[in-house]
Amino acid sequence: MVKGVRKQDFWVYDTYPCSKFSISVESIKVIIENEILYQALDMLSGKRLEIILLSYFVELTDKEIGKIMSIPKSSVQYNRNVALQQMRKMMEEYTKE
């Protein structure tokens, strides 16, 4: 080591652009920066994906989503819960590997 130079003077902090993934349903397009989340969303059926996007990315209420999709509020709740369970299972399996 050179006299007067500390080891930490050689450390470099680099930032690299994150890969971005796009997922869309109808007129909703969402950019996702987390690959695991993208994979979990990508495996959902169209109806459940749309409900998740409208719930969490567009931030609509179950009543508003039901009106848009012409389904009862209870169906929105049920399909969102099933979708979240599917996503959780997939993400847990992915992180175990």
C-alpha positions in Angstrom: 0.0 0.0 0.0 1.3 3.5 -0.9 2.0 5.6 2.2 -0.8 8.1 2.9 -3.3 6.3 0.7 -6.1 4.6 2.5 -7.7 1.4 1.3 -11.1 3.0 1.1 -9.8 5.5 -1.4 -9.8 2.8 -4.0 -13.5 1.9 -3.6 -15.8 3.0 -6.4 -19.5 3.1 -6.2 -21.1 2.5 -9.6 -24.7 2.7 -10.5 -26.0 0.9 -13.5 -29.4 1.5 -15.1 -31.9 -1.1 -14.0 -33.6 -3.3 -16.6 -37.1 -2.2 -17.1 -40.0 -4.4 -18.1 -43.2 -3.3 -19.6 -46.5 -5.0 -19.0 -49.8 -3.9 -20.4 -53.5 -4.7 -20.6 -55.9 -2.8 -22.8 -54.9 0.9 -22.4 -52.9 0.3 -19.1 -49.1 0.2 -19.6 -46.9 -0.2 -16.6 -43.1 -0.1 -16.4 -41.6 -2.4 -13.8 -38.0 -2.4 -12.6 -38.1 -5.5 -10.5 -37.7 -8.7 -12.6 -39.3 -11.0 -10.0 -42.4 -8.8 -9.8 -42.6 -8.6 -13.6 -42.4 -12.4 -13.9 -45.1 -12.8 -11.2 -47.4 -10.3 -13.0 -46.7 -11.8 -16.4 -48.0 -15.3 -15.3 -51.4 -13.9 -14.4 -54.5 -14.4 -16.6 -55.7 -11.3 -18.4 -58.6 -10.6 -16.0 -56.5 -11.0 -12.9 -53.6 -9.0 -14.3 -56.0 -6.2 -15.2 -57.4 -6.2 -11.6 -53.9 -6.0 -10.1 -52.8 -3.2 -12.4 -56.0 -1.2 -11.8 -55.8 -1.8 -8.0 -52.1 -1.1 -7.3 -50.8 0.9 -10.2 -53.9 3.0 -11.2 -55.1 2.9 -7.6 -58.8 2.4 -8.3 -61.3 1.1 -5.8 -62.9 -2.3 -6.2 -66.2 -0.6 -7.0 -64.5 1.4 -9.8 -62.8 -1.7 -11.2 -66.0 -3.6 -11.1 -67.7 -0.9 -13.1 -65.0 -0.8 -15.7 -64.9 -4.6 -16.1 -68.6 -5.1 -15.7 -68.2 -7.5 -12.8 -69.4 -7.4 -9.2 -67.2 -5.8 -6.5 -67.0 -9.2 -4.8 -65.5 -10.8 -8.0 -62.9 -8.0 -8.1 -61.9 -8.8 -4.5 -61.9 -12.6 -5.1 -59.8 -12.4 -8.2 -57.3 -9.9 -6.7 -56.9 -12.2 -3.7 -56.3 -15.2 -5.9 -53.9 -13.3 -8.1 -51.9 -12.1 -5.0 -51.7 -15.7 -3.7 -50.4 -16.9 -7.1 -47.9 -14.1 -7.3 -46.7 -14.8 -3.7 -46.2 -18.5 -4.5 -44.3 -17.8 -7.6 -42.1 -15.2 -6.0 -41.3 -17.4 -3.0 -40.4 -20.3 -5.4 -38.2 -17.9 -7.4 -36.3 -16.6 -4.4 -35.7 -20.1 -3.0 -33.6 -21.0 -6.1 
